[in-house]
């Protein structure tokens, strides 16, 4: 039950934060259907700390980013995965990454007329813990760390600056087929680089110039991913509408 309570707390905190910061809104937000034949793309904060920009993103992807859950934790009609949109949202002035993230959450709820509830469902997941040899990441002083940033310059590569472990666990879950729960117990933020072979199975043991994801996390970061089963919160979409043309 403790595992469930920790997982649920993350979702409840996200909803609570949105409720407390409804006034945080983008000054201008454009959501348009992507060009026919587009493939699923990405959405991320743009340099300058004023904008969120997405190309060929689905509502399901927007929800996973806005509420920091795994794809497996979102249930709804088929179109939330199939329909793709280009998003360009800009705040009036530079803001913190966390405030931009709240603006994104508010925008998604408003523009898609989103209504949803949370249910608990037993499902497989991974747990992120510290390996027995200790971490191999570089701690940063939060007072001088700057905004968190994790970039993917190429397939199977992540470069992180001032990254918190709960955010890293969520981001890492997008590369696997199950949610990842942060149980490292590590506070603060860290710099690190992670490189793995995305063509290998995610399970450890395969030999290559670059290891599979599980082995890369252990060797390069001093962390461990282990499978567990337990109840997790599922976001069930009760109502959603395609946004009206701008």
Helices and strands as residue ranges (DSSP letters): H 2-20, E 28-33, E 42-45, E 51-58, H 59-67, G 71-73, E 74-75, H 79-82, E 84-90, H 97-111, E 115-130, E 138-140, G 142-144, E 149-154, E 157-163, H 165-173, E 179-182, E 189-195, H 213-216, I 217-221, E 223-239
